Each structure stands twice: as structure tokens, then as C-alpha cells.
């Protein structure tokens, strides 16, 4: 269960980022600008997408660490309860 949840979250994140990139590219391509302006817009779009992806990756990493800690605490609690039952 755990792996499928993290896989589906990752897939959804990647689909969202891909959709945002395609949408931004379509808007940029349909805006009348010079070649230089267009290239600068694309560079800016790429930098913004990179920052957002980096921020999302940090959020996912933090959530994963919290989930691991919760799992470790739950496992330790279960071990203690099992030890109490066998004593």
C-alpha cells in the first residue's frame, strides 16, 4: 500500500508539472513577441518551473520523512505492547 501511494503521488505531481509546462508554452507561443522576447520568456518559464519543482520535491521529501518517523514510532509502540503481552 505504501509504495503504491507514493507512486501515485509522484505520477500525479509529474503530470501536473508537465501540464503546467505545456500550458505555459502554449501561452508563450501564442503571444505576439519578437524572437528575443520569446526566448527570454521561455527562459523565465523554465526557471519558474525549476523553482516550483524544487519546492515540491522538498515538500514531498519532508512529508516522506514525517511519514517514516510516524511509522517508526508506531512500530516501536507495537513492539512495546507485544513485549508487555508476552511478559
C-alpha positions as CSV (number, residue, x, y, z in Angstrom):
1,X,0.0,0.0,0.0
2,X,2.7,2.4,0.9
3,X,4.6,2.1,-2.4
4,X,1.5,2.5,-4.5
5,X,0.6,5.7,-2.7
6,X,4.0,7.3,-3.1
7,X,4.0,6.1,-6.7
8,X,0.6,7.7,-7.5
9,X,1.6,10.9,-5.8
10,X,4.7,11.1,-7.8
11,X,2.9,10.3,-11.0
12,X,0.2,13.0,-10.3
13,X,3.0,15.5,-9.5
14,X,4.8,14.8,-12.7
15,X,1.5,15.0,-14.7
16,X,0.7,18.3,-13.1
17,X,4.1,19.8,-13.9
18,X,4.0,18.5,-17.4
19,X,0.6,20.1,-17.9
20,X,1.7,23.4,-16.5
21,X,4.7,23.4,-18.7
22,X,2.7,22.6,-21.8
23,X,0.1,25.3,-20.9
24,X,2.8,27.9,-20.3
25,X,4.5,27.0,-23.6
26,X,1.2,27.3,-25.5
27,X,0.5,30.7,-24.0
28,X,4.0,31.9,-24.7
29,X,3.8,30.7,-28.3
30,X,0.5,32.4,-29.0
31,X,1.6,35.8,-27.6
32,X,3.0,38.1,-30.3
33,X,6.6,38.9,-29.4
34,X,10.0,39.2,-31.0
35,X,12.3,36.2,-31.1
36,X,14.5,37.7,-28.3
37,X,11.5,38.4,-26.1
38,X,10.1,34.9,-26.7
39,X,13.4,33.3,-25.8
40,X,13.6,35.4,-22.6
41,X,10.0,34.4,-21.7
42,X,10.9,30.7,-22.3
43,X,14.0,31.0,-20.1
44,X,11.9,32.6,-17.3
45,X,9.2,29.9,-17.7
46,X,11.9,27.3,-17.3
47,X,13.4,28.9,-14.3
48,X,10.0,29.2,-12.6
49,X,9.2,25.6,-13.4
50,X,12.5,24.5,-11.9
51,X,11.9,26.5,-8.7
52,X,8.4,25.1,-8.3
53,X,9.6,21.5,-9.0
54,X,12.4,22.0,-6.4
55,X,9.9,23.4,-3.9
56,X,7.6,20.5,-4.5
57,X,10.4,18.0,-4.2
58,X,11.3,19.5,-0.8
59,X,7.7,19.3,0.3
60,X,7.5,15.6,-0.7
61,X,10.8,14.9,1.0
62,X,9.5,16.5,4.2
63,X,6.3,14.6,4.0
64,X,8.2,11.3,3.4
65,X,10.4,12.0,6.5
66,X,7.4,12.7,8.7
67,X,5.7,9.5,7.4
68,X,8.8,7.5,8.2
69,X,9.0,8.9,11.7
70,X,5.4,8.1,12.3
71,X,5.9,4.6,11.0
72,X,8.9,4.1,13.2
73,X,7.0,5.4,16.3
74,X,4.1,3.1,15.5
75,X,6.4,0.1,15.1
76,X,8.2,0.8,18.4
77,X,4.8,1.2,20.2
78,X,3.7,-2.1,18.7
79,X,6.9,-3.8,19.8
80,X,6.5,-2.5,23.4
81,X,2.8,-3.7,23.5
82,X,3.8,-7.1,22.2
83,X,6.6,-7.3,24.8
84,X,4.1,-6.4,27.5
85,X,1.7,-9.1,26.4
86,X,4.4,-11.8,26.4
87,X,5.7,-10.8,29.8
